[in-house]
Amino acid sequence: MWAVEDLDRYVDGAALLRDGDAPEPPYWAHLWPGSLALARLVTTEIACAGRRVIDIGCGLGLVGIAAALRGAAATLIDTSPAALQFARASAVVNDCRVQLLQGDVRQPPLRGHFDYGFAADITYDPILQGAVAALLSAHLAPGGRAWCAESVRTFDQGFQQACTRSGLEVTVRDVRELDEGRTVWVRLTEVRHP
C-alpha cells in the first residue's frame, strides 16, 4: 500500500489547538486501526468473490483493495482527491481494478446497490453517523451487509442508533488491533439490510 511517510510533518498541532478554523489534518492519510480490522475481516471471514462492495471514506483504500483482490467489484469513495490518488496508486501496484469516486457521504454520488459496505473510523461525528446509516439504508441490496469499524469514540452508540432508526439490523463485537505498536479496541458494527 502507498502511504504518507512521516504524517506528523503535515499536521500543525499548535495551529489546531489555538485556531478553531485551522485546516483539517489529512486524517485520510493515517492507516487507522479500523481499516486494519476491516481488512483482516475481508481477508479471513467475508466471501467477496462476485460481490459488489463499497468502501465508504476509503482513505488510503486498504479495505476496498483487499476486497478487490478477493474478487469483489469494489467502489471506493472519499471526499479527498489526494486520498483517491493514493488508493489508485495502491490498486495499480496490487494489479487490481477498483472504481474511485470523489464525494461526500452526506450526498453520495452513487447509483444502484451494493452487496457489502465497509466504513472505517468515519462515524466519530454525529452528522456522519446519520449520513452513513442513510447511505447504507439506501444503497445496501436487500439482504446486504455492511461493517463499520470504530477505534475512535468507541463508547458512542450514535452510529448503531442511527442504523436502527434507518430500519437496519445491528450486531456489535469488539476486536483488538494494533495502532503504532500498541493494542487498541476496535468496535465492529455489522449492519444487515432486512
Biotite code that builds the C-alpha atoms (Angstrom):
import biotite.structure as struc

atoms = struc.array([
    struc.Atom([0.000, 0.000, 0.000], chain_id="A", res_id=1, res_name="MET", atom_name="CA", element="C"),
    struc.Atom([1.098, 3.506, -0.728], chain_id="A", res_id=2, res_name="TRP", atom_name="CA", element="C"),
    struc.Atom([1.056, 5.622, 2.416], chain_id="A", res_id=3, res_name="ALA", atom_name="CA", element="C"),
    struc.Atom([2.232, 9.018, 3.637], chain_id="A", res_id=4, res_name="VAL", atom_name="CA", element="C"),
    struc.Atom([5.665, 8.846, 5.191], chain_id="A", res_id=5, res_name="GLU", atom_name="CA", element="C"),
    struc.Atom([6.056, 10.776, 8.445], chain_id="A", res_id=6, res_name="ASP", atom_name="CA", element="C"),
    struc.Atom([2.471, 12.032, 8.637], chain_id="A", res_id=7, res_name="LEU", atom_name="CA", element="C"),
    struc.Atom([3.343, 14.308, 11.589], chain_id="A", res_id=8, res_name="ASP", atom_name="CA", element="C"),
    struc.Atom([5.151, 16.635, 9.140], chain_id="A", res_id=9, res_name="ARG", atom_name="CA", element="C"),
    struc.Atom([1.755, 17.514, 7.632], chain_id="A", res_id=10, res_name="TYR", atom_name="CA", element="C"),
    struc.Atom([-0.102, 18.241, 10.876], chain_id="A", res_id=11, res_name="VAL", atom_name="CA", element="C"),
    struc.Atom([0.281, 21.583, 12.642], chain_id="A", res_id=12, res_name="ASP", atom_name="CA", element="C"),
    struc.Atom([-0.749, 20.546, 16.150], chain_id="A", res_id=13, res_name="GLY", atom_name="CA", element="C"),
    struc.Atom([-0.182, 24.014, 17.601], chain_id="A", res_id=14, res_name="ALA", atom_name="CA", element="C"),
    struc.Atom([-2.464, 25.619, 14.998], chain_id="A", res_id=15, res_name="ALA", atom_name="CA", element="C"),
    struc.Atom([-5.165, 23.031, 15.715], chain_id="A", res_id=16, res_name="LEU", atom_name="CA", element="C"),
    struc.Atom([-5.057, 23.850, 19.436], chain_id="A", res_id=17, res_name="LEU", atom_name="CA", element="C"),
    struc.Atom([-5.168, 27.631, 19.055], chain_id="A", res_id=18, res_name="ARG", atom_name="CA", element="C"),
    struc.Atom([-7.342, 28.116, 15.945], chain_id="A", res_id=19, res_name="ASP", atom_name="CA", element="C"),
    struc.Atom([-10.797, 26.598, 15.544], chain_id="A", res_id=20, res_name="GLY", atom_name="CA", element="C"),
    struc.Atom([-10.639, 27.381, 11.821], chain_id="A", res_id=21, res_name="ASP", atom_name="CA", element="C"),
    struc.Atom([-7.267, 25.712, 11.201], chain_id="A", res_id=22, res_name="ALA", atom_name="CA", element="C"),
    struc.Atom([-7.184, 23.428, 8.160], chain_id="A", res_id=23, res_name="PRO", atom_name="CA", element="C"),
    struc.Atom([-8.224, 19.881, 8.945], chain_id="A", res_id=24, res_name="GLU", atom_name="CA", element="C"),
    struc.Atom([-5.300, 17.455, 9.059], chain_id="A", res_id=25, res_name="PRO", atom_name="CA", element="C"),
    struc.Atom([-5.171, 14.781, 6.358], chain_id="A", res_id=26, res_name="PRO", atom_name="CA", element="C"),
    struc.Atom([-6.907, 12.157, 8.504], chain_id="A", res_id=27, res_name="TYR", atom_name="CA", element="C"),
    struc.Atom([-7.291, 10.002, 5.401], chain_id="A", res_id=28, res_name="TRP", atom_name="CA", element="C"),
    struc.Atom([-3.511, 9.519, 5.322], chain_id="A", res_id=29, res_name="ALA", atom_name="CA", element="C"),
    struc.Atom([-3.319, 7.547, 8.575], chain_id="A", res_id=30, res_name="HIS", atom_name="CA", element="C"),
    struc.Atom([-3.799, 3.788, 8.414], chain_id="A", res_id=31, res_name="LEU", atom_name="CA", element="C"),
    struc.Atom([-6.393, 3.666, 11.193], chain_id="A", res_id=32, res_name="TRP", atom_name="CA", element="C"),
    struc.Atom([-6.910, 0.559, 13.340], chain_id="A", res_id=33, res_name="PRO", atom_name="CA", element="C"),
    struc.Atom([-10.453, 0.323, 11.986], chain_id="A", res_id=34, res_name="GLY", atom_name="CA", element="C"),
    struc.Atom([-9.078, -0.104, 8.455], chain_id="A", res_id=35, res_name="SER", atom_name="CA", element="C"),
    struc.Atom([-6.705, -2.814, 9.630], chain_id="A", res_id=36, res_name="LEU", atom_name="CA", element="C"),
    struc.Atom([-9.532, -4.640, 11.426], chain_id="A", res_id=37, res_name="ALA", atom_name="CA", element="C"),
    struc.Atom([-11.805, -4.478, 8.367], chain_id="A", res_id=38, res_name="LEU", atom_name="CA", element="C"),
    struc.Atom([-9.032, -5.599, 6.013], chain_id="A", res_id=39, res_name="ALA", atom_name="CA", element="C"),
    struc.Atom([-8.396, -8.570, 8.318], chain_id="A", res_id=40, res_name="ARG", atom_name="CA", element="C"),
    struc.Atom([-12.138, -9.337, 8.298], chain_id="A", res_id=41, res_name="LEU", atom_name="CA", element="C"),
    struc.Atom([-12.270, -9.136, 4.486], chain_id="A", res_id=42, res_name="VAL", atom_name="CA", element="C"),
    struc.Atom([-9.308, -11.477, 4.080], chain_id="A", res_id=43, res_name="THR", atom_name="CA", element="C"),
    struc.Atom([-10.358, -14.048, 6.680], chain_id="A", res_id=44, res_name="THR", atom_name="CA", element="C"),
    struc.Atom([-14.148, -14.093, 7.136], chain_id="A", res_id=45, res_name="GLU", atom_name="CA", element="C"),
    struc.Atom([-16.005, -12.478, 4.234], chain_id="A", res_id=46, res_name="ILE", atom_name="CA", element="C"),
    struc.Atom([-16.502, -14.142, 0.843], chain_id="A", res_id=47, res_name="ALA", atom_name="CA", element="C"),
    struc.Atom([-16.042, -11.222, -1.549], chain_id="A", res_id=48, res_name="CYS", atom_name="CA", element="C"),
    struc.Atom([-15.827, -13.018, -4.894], chain_id="A", res_id=49, res_name="ALA", atom_name="CA", element="C"),
    struc.Atom([-18.522, -11.817, -7.254], chain_id="A", res_id=50, res_name="GLY", atom_name="CA", element="C"),
    struc.Atom([-19.873, -9.267, -4.763], chain_id="A", res_id=51, res_name="ARG", atom_name="CA", element="C"),
    struc.Atom([-20.353, -5.567, -5.359], chain_id="A", res_id=52, res_name="ARG", atom_name="CA", element="C"),
    struc.Atom([-18.787, -3.686, -2.434], chain_id="A", res_id=53, res_name="VAL", atom_name="CA", element="C"),
    struc.Atom([-18.285, -0.088, -1.360], chain_id="A", res_id=54, res_name="ILE", atom_name="CA", element="C"),
    struc.Atom([-15.504, 1.290, 0.837], chain_id="A", res_id=55, res_name="ASP", atom_name="CA", element="C"),
    struc.Atom([-17.007, 4.452, 2.371], chain_id="A", res_id=56, res_name="ILE", atom_name="CA", element="C"),
    struc.Atom([-14.481, 7.127, 3.335], chain_id="A", res_id=57, res_name="GLY", atom_name="CA", element="C"),
    struc.Atom([-11.785, 4.869, 1.908], chain_id="A", res_id=58, res_name="CYS", atom_name="CA", element="C"),
    struc.Atom([-8.746, 6.964, 2.845], chain_id="A", res_id=59, res_name="GLY", atom_name="CA", element="C"),
    struc.Atom([-5.732, 5.022, 1.612], chain_id="A", res_id=60, res_name="LEU", atom_name="CA", element="C"),
    struc.Atom([-8.045, 2.344, 0.185], chain_id="A", res_id=61, res_name="GLY", atom_name="CA", element="C"),
    struc.Atom([-6.847, -0.680, 2.157], chain_id="A", res_id=62, res_name="LEU", atom_name="CA", element="C"),
    struc.Atom([-10.252, -2.289, 2.718], chain_id="A", res_id=63, res_name="VAL", atom_name="CA", element="C"),
    struc.Atom([-11.592, -1.787, -0.811], chain_id="A", res_id=64, res_name="GLY", atom_name="CA", element="C"),
    struc.Atom([-8.368, -3.038, -2.361], chain_id="A", res_id=65, res_name="ILE", atom_name="CA", element="C"),
    struc.Atom([-8.375, -6.099, -0.084], chain_id="A", res_id=66, res_name="ALA", atom_name="CA", element="C"),
    struc.Atom([-11.947, -6.841, -1.229], chain_id="A", res_id=67, res_name="ALA", atom_name="CA", element="C"),
    struc.Atom([-10.988, -6.355, -4.900], chain_id="A", res_id=68, res_name="ALA", atom_name="CA", element="C"),
    struc.Atom([-8.059, -8.739, -4.503], chain_id="A", res_id=69, res_name="LEU", atom_name="CA", element="C"),
    struc.Atom([-10.562, -11.302, -3.189], chain_id="A", res_id=70, res_name="ARG", atom_name="CA", element="C"),
    struc.Atom([-12.728, -10.950, -6.303], chain_id="A", res_id=71, res_name="GLY", atom_name="CA", element="C"),
    struc.Atom([-15.135, -8.125, -5.466], chain_id="A", res_id=72, res_name="ALA", atom_name="CA", element="C"),
    struc.Atom([-16.196, -5.319, -7.773], chain_id="A", res_id=73, res_name="ALA", atom_name="CA", element="C"),
    struc.Atom([-15.064, -2.560, -5.417], chain_id="A", res_id=74, res_name="ALA", atom_name="CA", element="C"),
    struc.Atom([-16.070, 1.095, -5.370], chain_id="A", res_id=75, res_name="THR", atom_name="CA", element="C"),
    struc.Atom([-14.005, 3.395, -3.153], chain_id="A", res_id=76, res_name="LEU", atom_name="CA", element="C"),
    struc.Atom([-15.410, 6.775, -2.168], chain_id="A", res_id=77, res_name="ILE", atom_name="CA", element="C"),
    struc.Atom([-13.740, 9.643, -0.315], chain_id="A", res_id=78, res_name="ASP", atom_name="CA", element="C"),
    struc.Atom([-14.008, 13.438, -0.190], chain_id="A", res_id=79, res_name="THR", atom_name="CA", element="C"),
    struc.Atom([-10.260, 13.899, -0.639], chain_id="A", res_id=80, res_name="SER", atom_name="CA", element="C"),
    struc.Atom([-8.755, 13.824, -4.152], chain_id="A", res_id=81, res_name="PRO", atom_name="CA", element="C"),
    struc.Atom([-5.355, 13.110, -2.581], chain_id="A", res_id=82, res_name="ALA", atom_name="CA", element="C"),
    struc.Atom([-6.729, 10.047, -0.776], chain_id="A", res_id=83, res_name="ALA", atom_name="CA", element="C"),
    struc.Atom([-8.114, 8.730, -4.049], chain_id="A", res_id=84, res_name="LEU", atom_name="CA", element="C"),
    struc.Atom([-4.723, 9.269, -5.736], chain_id="A", res_id=85, res_name="GLN", atom_name="CA", element="C"),
    struc.Atom([-3.074, 7.116, -3.066], chain_id="A", res_id=86, res_name="PHE", atom_name="CA", element="C"),
    struc.Atom([-5.801, 4.475, -3.393], chain_id="A", res_id=87, res_name="ALA", atom_name="CA", element="C"),
    struc.Atom([-5.374, 4.451, -7.193], chain_id="A", res_id=88, res_name="ARG", atom_name="CA", element="C"),
    struc.Atom([-1.588, 4.027, -6.877], chain_id="A", res_id=89, res_name="ALA", atom_name="CA", element="C"),
    struc.Atom([-2.056, 1.134, -4.431], chain_id="A", res_id=90, res_name="SER", atom_name="CA", element="C"),
    struc.Atom([-4.601, -0.532, -6.734], chain_id="A", res_id=91, res_name="ALA", atom_name="CA", element="C"),
    struc.Atom([-2.134, -0.317, -9.612], chain_id="A", res_id=92, res_name="VAL", atom_name="CA", element="C"),
    struc.Atom([0.713, -1.755, -7.520], chain_id="A", res_id=93, res_name="VAL", atom_name="CA", element="C"),
    struc.Atom([-1.576, -4.625, -6.456], chain_id="A", res_id=94, res_name="ASN", atom_name="CA", element="C"),
    struc.Atom([-2.789, -5.204, -10.036], chain_id="A", res_id=95, res_name="ASP", atom_name="CA", element="C"),
    struc.Atom([-6.462, -4.884, -9.155], chain_id="A", res_id=96, res_name="CYS", atom_name="CA", element="C"),
    struc.Atom([-9.296, -2.836, -10.535], chain_id="A", res_id=97, res_name="ARG", atom_name="CA", element="C"),
    struc.Atom([-11.367, -0.518, -8.387], chain_id="A", res_id=98, res_name="VAL", atom_name="CA", element="C"),
    struc.Atom([-13.783, 2.279, -9.161], chain_id="A", res_id=99, res_name="GLN", atom_name="CA", element="C"),
    struc.Atom([-12.895, 5.555, -7.442], chain_id="A", res_id=100, res_name="LEU", atom_name="CA", element="C"),
    struc.Atom([-15.474, 8.237, -6.651], chain_id="A", res_id=101, res_name="LEU", atom_name="CA", element="C"),
    struc.Atom([-14.897, 11.614, -5.081], chain_id="A", res_id=102, res_name="GLN", atom_name="CA", element="C"),
    struc.Atom([-17.894, 12.524, -2.977], chain_id="A", res_id=103, res_name="GLY", atom_name="CA", element="C"),
    struc.Atom([-19.362, 13.164, 0.418], chain_id="A", res_id=104, res_name="ASP", atom_name="CA", element="C"),
    struc.Atom([-21.356, 10.514, 2.303], chain_id="A", res_id=105, res_name="VAL", atom_name="CA", element="C"),
    struc.Atom([-23.964, 13.160, 3.061], chain_id="A", res_id=106, res_name="ARG", atom_name="CA", element="C"),
    struc.Atom([-24.751, 13.401, -0.668], chain_id="A", res_id=107, res_name="GLN", atom_name="CA", element="C"),
    struc.Atom([-23.101, 10.350, -2.209], chain_id="A", res_id=108, res_name="PRO", atom_name="CA", element="C"),
    struc.Atom([-22.749, 10.200, -5.991], chain_id="A", res_id=109, res_name="PRO", atom_name="CA", element="C"),
    struc.Atom([-23.978, 6.598, -6.036], chain_id="A", res_id=110, res_name="LEU", atom_name="CA", element="C"),
    struc.Atom([-26.386, 4.592, -8.131], chain_id="A", res_id=111, res_name="ARG", atom_name="CA", element="C"),
    struc.Atom([-27.560, 1.086, -7.545], chain_id="A", res_id=112, res_name="GLY", atom_name="CA", element="C"),
    struc.Atom([-26.998, -1.266, -4.675], chain_id="A", res_id=113, res_name="HIS", atom_name="CA", element="C"),
    struc.Atom([-24.053, -2.975, -3.034], chain_id="A", res_id=114, res_name="PHE", atom_name="CA", element="C"),
    struc.Atom([-23.863, -6.430, -1.503], chain_id="A", res_id=115, res_name="ASP", atom_name="CA", element="C"),
    struc.Atom([-21.358, -5.306, 1.121], chain_id="A", res_id=116, res_name="TYR", atom_name="CA", element="C"),
    struc.Atom([-20.334, -1.978, 2.593], chain_id="A", res_id=117, res_name="GLY", atom_name="CA", element="C"),
    struc.Atom([-17.293, -1.055, 4.665], chain_id="A", res_id=118, res_name="PHE", atom_name="CA", element="C"),
    struc.Atom([-16.524, 2.073, 6.689], chain_id="A", res_id=119, res_name="ALA", atom_name="CA", element="C"),
    struc.Atom([-13.510, 2.508, 8.956], chain_id="A", res_id=120, res_name="ALA", atom_name="CA", element="C"),
    struc.Atom([-13.183, 5.200, 11.597], chain_id="A", res_id=121, res_name="ASP", atom_name="CA", element="C"),
    struc.Atom([-15.505, 7.702, 9.931], chain_id="A", res_id=122, res_name="ILE", atom_name="CA", element="C"),
    struc.Atom([-18.502, 7.721, 12.296], chain_id="A", res_id=123, res_name="THR", atom_name="CA", element="C"),
    struc.Atom([-16.919, 9.851, 15.023], chain_id="A", res_id=124, res_name="TYR", atom_name="CA", element="C"),
    struc.Atom([-19.208, 12.774, 14.136], chain_id="A", res_id=125, res_name="ASP", atom_name="CA", element="C"),
    struc.Atom([-22.975, 12.538, 14.803], chain_id="A", res_id=126, res_name="PRO", atom_name="CA", element="C"),
    struc.Atom([-23.676, 14.063, 11.373], chain_id="A", res_id=127, res_name="ILE", atom_name="CA", element="C"),
    struc.Atom([-21.589, 11.337, 9.723], chain_id="A", res_id=128, res_name="LEU", atom_name="CA", element="C"),
    struc.Atom([-23.253, 8.639, 11.829], chain_id="A", res_id=129, res_name="GLN", atom_name="CA", element="C"),
    struc.Atom([-26.643, 9.528, 10.368], chain_id="A", res_id=130, res_name="GLY", atom_name="CA", element="C"),
    struc.Atom([-25.234, 10.025, 6.866], chain_id="A", res_id=131, res_name="ALA", atom_name="CA", element="C"),
    struc.Atom([-23.524, 6.615, 6.778], chain_id="A", res_id=132, res_name="VAL", atom_name="CA", element="C"),
    struc.Atom([-26.656, 4.922, 8.152], chain_id="A", res_id=133, res_name="ALA", atom_name="CA", element="C"),
    struc.Atom([-28.771, 6.645, 5.476], chain_id="A", res_id=134, res_name="ALA", atom_name="CA", element="C"),
    struc.Atom([-26.305, 5.662, 2.732], chain_id="A", res_id=135, res_name="LEU", atom_name="CA", element="C"),
    struc.Atom([-26.394, 2.033, 3.855], chain_id="A", res_id=136, res_name="LEU", atom_name="CA", element="C"),
    struc.Atom([-30.181, 2.030, 4.103], chain_id="A", res_id=137, res_name="SER", atom_name="CA", element="C"),
    struc.Atom([-30.463, 3.431, 0.563], chain_id="A", res_id=138, res_name="ALA", atom_name="CA", element="C"),
    struc.Atom([-27.660, 1.509, -1.166], chain_id="A", res_id=139, res_name="HIS", atom_name="CA", element="C"),
    struc.Atom([-27.341, -1.894, 0.506], chain_id="A", res_id=140, res_name="LEU", atom_name="CA", element="C"),
    struc.Atom([-29.085, -4.555, -1.529], chain_id="A", res_id=141, res_name="ALA", atom_name="CA", element="C"),
    struc.Atom([-31.868, -6.496, 0.215], chain_id="A", res_id=142, res_name="PRO", atom_name="CA", element="C"),
    struc.Atom([-30.044, -8.980, 2.428], chain_id="A", res_id=143, res_name="GLY", atom_name="CA", element="C"),
    struc.Atom([-26.857, -6.922, 2.068], chain_id="A", res_id=144, res_name="GLY", atom_name="CA", element="C"),
    struc.Atom([-24.415, -6.445, 4.911], chain_id="A", res_id=145, res_name="ARG", atom_name="CA", element="C"),
    struc.Atom([-22.022, -3.736, 5.994], chain_id="A", res_id=146, res_name="ALA", atom_name="CA", element="C"),
    struc.Atom([-19.318, -3.452, 8.616], chain_id="A", res_id=147, res_name="TRP", atom_name="CA", element="C"),
    struc.Atom([-18.263, -0.268, 10.338], chain_id="A", res_id=148, res_name="CYS", atom_name="CA", element="C"),
    struc.Atom([-15.091, -0.307, 12.416], chain_id="A", res_id=149, res_name="ALA", atom_name="CA", element="C"),
    struc.Atom([-14.619, 2.351, 15.069], chain_id="A", res_id=150, res_name="GLU", atom_name="CA", element="C"),
    struc.Atom([-11.478, 2.838, 17.113], chain_id="A", res_id=151, res_name="SER", atom_name="CA", element="C"),
    struc.Atom([-12.310, 6.458, 17.930], chain_id="A", res_id=152, res_name="VAL", atom_name="CA", element="C"),
    struc.Atom([-15.083, 7.300, 20.429], chain_id="A", res_id=153, res_name="ARG", atom_name="CA", element="C"),
    struc.Atom([-15.830, 3.613, 20.865], chain_id="A", res_id=154, res_name="THR", atom_name="CA", element="C"),
    struc.Atom([-18.235, 4.317, 23.734], chain_id="A", res_id=155, res_name="PHE", atom_name="CA", element="C"),
    struc.Atom([-20.517, 6.379, 21.481], chain_id="A", res_id=156, res_name="ASP", atom_name="CA", element="C"),
    struc.Atom([-23.569, 4.405, 20.333], chain_id="A", res_id=157, res_name="GLN", atom_name="CA", element="C"),
    struc.Atom([-24.799, 7.023, 17.858], chain_id="A", res_id=158, res_name="GLY", atom_name="CA", element="C"),
    struc.Atom([-23.986, 5.037, 14.731], chain_id="A", res_id=159, res_name="PHE", atom_name="CA", element="C"),
    struc.Atom([-25.789, 1.934, 15.961], chain_id="A", res_id=160, res_name="GLN", atom_name="CA", element="C"),
    struc.Atom([-28.823, 4.032, 16.922], chain_id="A", res_id=161, res_name="GLN", atom_name="CA", element="C"),
    struc.Atom([-28.847, 5.793, 13.533], chain_id="A", res_id=162, res_name="ALA", atom_name="CA", element="C"),
    struc.Atom([-28.772, 2.399, 11.771], chain_id="A", res_id=163, res_name="CYS", atom_name="CA", element="C"),
    struc.Atom([-31.656, 1.085, 13.868], chain_id="A", res_id=164, res_name="THR", atom_name="CA", element="C"),
    struc.Atom([-33.685, 4.238, 13.119], chain_id="A", res_id=165, res_name="ARG", atom_name="CA", element="C"),
    struc.Atom([-32.972, 3.615, 9.399], chain_id="A", res_id=166, res_name="SER", atom_name="CA", element="C"),
    struc.Atom([-34.501, 0.140, 9.628], chain_id="A", res_id=167, res_name="GLY", atom_name="CA", element="C"),
    struc.Atom([-31.218, -1.765, 9.611], chain_id="A", res_id=168, res_name="LEU", atom_name="CA", element="C"),
    struc.Atom([-30.404, -4.707, 11.879], chain_id="A", res_id=169, res_name="GLU", atom_name="CA", element="C"),
    struc.Atom([-27.302, -4.212, 14.024], chain_id="A", res_id=170, res_name="VAL", atom_name="CA", element="C"),
    struc.Atom([-24.890, -6.505, 15.870], chain_id="A", res_id=171, res_name="THR", atom_name="CA", element="C"),
    struc.Atom([-21.712, -5.375, 17.600], chain_id="A", res_id=172, res_name="VAL", atom_name="CA", element="C"),
    struc.Atom([-18.480, -7.055, 18.667], chain_id="A", res_id=173, res_name="ARG", atom_name="CA", element="C"),
    struc.Atom([-15.090, -5.780, 19.794], chain_id="A", res_id=174, res_name="ASP", atom_name="CA", element="C"),
    struc.Atom([-11.735, -6.895, 18.390], chain_id="A", res_id=175, res_name="VAL", atom_name="CA", element="C"),
    struc.Atom([-8.157, -5.956, 19.190], chain_id="A", res_id=176, res_name="ARG", atom_name="CA", element="C"),
    struc.Atom([-5.919, -4.274, 16.658], chain_id="A", res_id=177, res_name="GLU", atom_name="CA", element="C"),
    struc.Atom([-2.515, -2.622, 16.676], chain_id="A", res_id=178, res_name="LEU", atom_name="CA", element="C"),
    struc.Atom([-2.065, 1.121, 16.310], chain_id="A", res_id=179, res_name="ASP", atom_name="CA", element="C"),
    struc.Atom([1.526, 2.322, 16.139], chain_id="A", res_id=180, res_name="GLU", atom_name="CA", element="C"),
    struc.Atom([2.767, -0.548, 18.292], chain_id="A", res_id=181, res_name="GLY", atom_name="CA", element="C"),
    struc.Atom([0.054, -0.507, 20.944], chain_id="A", res_id=182, res_name="ARG", atom_name="CA", element="C"),
    struc.Atom([-3.070, -2.618, 21.195], chain_id="A", res_id=183, res_name="THR", atom_name="CA", element="C"),
    struc.Atom([-6.402, -0.812, 20.896], chain_id="A", res_id=184, res_name="VAL", atom_name="CA", element="C"),
    struc.Atom([-10.006, -1.947, 20.908], chain_id="A", res_id=185, res_name="TRP", atom_name="CA", element="C"),
    struc.Atom([-11.974, -1.632, 17.695], chain_id="A", res_id=186, res_name="VAL", atom_name="CA", element="C"),
    struc.Atom([-15.744, -1.901, 17.682], chain_id="A", res_id=187, res_name="ARG", atom_name="CA", element="C"),
    struc.Atom([-17.052, -3.805, 14.661], chain_id="A", res_id=188, res_name="LEU", atom_name="CA", element="C"),
    struc.Atom([-20.663, -2.961, 13.945], chain_id="A", res_id=189, res_name="THR", atom_name="CA", element="C"),
    struc.Atom([-22.287, -5.315, 11.465], chain_id="A", res_id=190, res_name="GLU", atom_name="CA", element="C"),
    struc.Atom([-25.348, -3.947, 9.736], chain_id="A", res_id=191, res_name="VAL", atom_name="CA", element="C"),
    struc.Atom([-27.869, -6.009, 7.756], chain_id="A", res_id=192, res_name="ARG", atom_name="CA", element="C"),
    struc.Atom([-30.457, -4.785, 5.332], chain_id="A", res_id=193, res_name="HIS", atom_name="CA", element="C"),
    struc.Atom([-33.559, -6.901, 6.048], chain_id="A", res_id=194, res_name="PRO", atom_name="CA", element="C"),
])
